[in-house]
Amino acid sequence: MILQKPTISDLTIIEDILKYWTDPEEANKYVTRIQKEIEGLIEFNTHFWVIQNKHKTVGITGISNTLPKIQQFVTLQNPIELKLLYLDKKTRGLGLGKLTILELEKILKENNYDEILIRSAVRYKDTAWGFYEKMGFTQVGFIDQDMAVFRKILTK
């Protein structure tokens, strides 16, 4: 498993993966943001990586500054928000999500981030919430009644 910066040629597979897991509007929003990053236009300190396995793009992950509505859950000085982590459904159970989180944590520590926050909708309760907890994240609350917030402190 390798994390690398997305390229234009990754956009179609990224869009397919996002549309499987999210609604089309959300998928299009992220594809546009990813394309902007490829073009050098970074908003809200947002950065994306494609997840590759055996030289194929099988997923997408990304970070950005924390949203104001989750600031109440921030406990340290340099937090970051994990905006998305989606894998091709055919790769579930291969350990790629775990490897992605571990590699992403390494990148974040190298860039002096000390805390990761994640917002995860109730619709992902059966797929993502247990995974985040296995990866050391703690559910710390809810926003907007249907969005759980998870937090993990990064240790050096």
N, C-alpha and C positions, 0 to 999 in steps of 0.2 A: 504494500500500500504506500502510495506517495501522494503528498499534497503538493500541488503546484498551481501557479496563477492561471486563471482561465484564459482561453484564446477565443477568437471569433468562431473557430471551428468547433468549439465545445458547446456553443449556445443552443443548438437544436436538441442535443441529448439532455442538457441542463433543463431546458423548457419541458421536455417530456417527463423528466423525473419530478419536477416541481408540479406539473399539472396532475400527476398521479396522486400526490400527497396533499395538494392545496387546491383552492378554487382558481379558475383561470385568471381572474383579476390580480390575485396575489402573485401567481406565477409570472404574469406579464410585468408586474412591478419589479420583481427581483431580476428578471432577465434584462430589463432596461437598466437597472442599477449595475448589474454585472457588465453589461456592454459599455456603460459610461466609465467604469473602472478600467476596462481594457483600453479605452480611448484616453485614459489619463485624467478623467474627471471624477474625483473622489469627493463624495458628500458624507457629512456626519462621521468622518473617520471610518468609513465602511470599507472593508477589505474582504475579498472572496478567494477561495481556493477550490479547485476541483479535486475530487478524490479519485485517484487512479488505481486500478488493480490490473495487473498483467497488461499494461499499456493501453487500457481502455478507461474512459471516463465513466465512473459508476456512481458519482455523487457530487454534492456541492455543500460547502460550509462557508460561513461568513460571520464576521464580527462588526460591531460598530460601537460608538459611544452609547452609554446607557440612556434610555429615554427618561425624560423628567418624571413620568408617572411611576417609575420603579426606583427613583432615588431614595425613597423611604427604606429600601431594603439594602442599600449600600452601607458597608461598615468600614471600608478601608479607603485609602487615598487615591488609588489608581485602578478603578474598576473598568471592565469592558463587558459588553453584552454579546452573547452568542446569539446571532440573529436567526441562523438556520443551520440545520444539519439533516440533509435528506440523501438517502441512498436508493439506488435502483432496487425495486422490490425483489428482484432475482438474487440480490447479494445479501439479503437479510440472513443472519445467523452465521456469517463467515468471520465475524469479529472485526469487520472494517470500521464500524462505528466506534468501538473501543480504541482501535489504533488511531483513528482520526482525532478523538478527544485527547489521547496521550500526546500525539504530535502537535496538536494545536496548543495544548498547555505548555509544551516546551517553547514554542514560538512566542507565546504570550509572556512567559517568564523572561525570555531573552529581551523582550521589549518593556520590561519592568511593570507589567500589569500584575496586580496582587489579588484580584477577585474577578470571578466570572459570574454573571447573572444570566438567566435564561427565562424567557416568557414562553409558556407552552399551553396551548388551548386545551380545554377539557376533551375535545375530540381526539387528542393524542394520549389520553390517560392510559389506554391499553397498549400503546406502542412505545411511547417515549418516556413517560414518567418513571417507570421502573428502571429503564436503562440509565437515566440520569442519576437516580439514587444509587445504582450499582457502581456508577463512576464517581461516587463520592459527593454528589450534589445533595443539598438538603432543601426540601420544600419550605419556604419561609413565609408564604402568604399567597394572596390572590389580588388581582386587579381586575376591574371591569366584570366581576362576578364569574367569569368563565375562563380566566387566564391565570394559571398557577405561575408562581415565580420561584425559581430554584437558584441557589447560590453555592459556590464553592470557593474557598480561600485557597490561593496558590501559594505553596511554600517553596522557598528557594532550594 
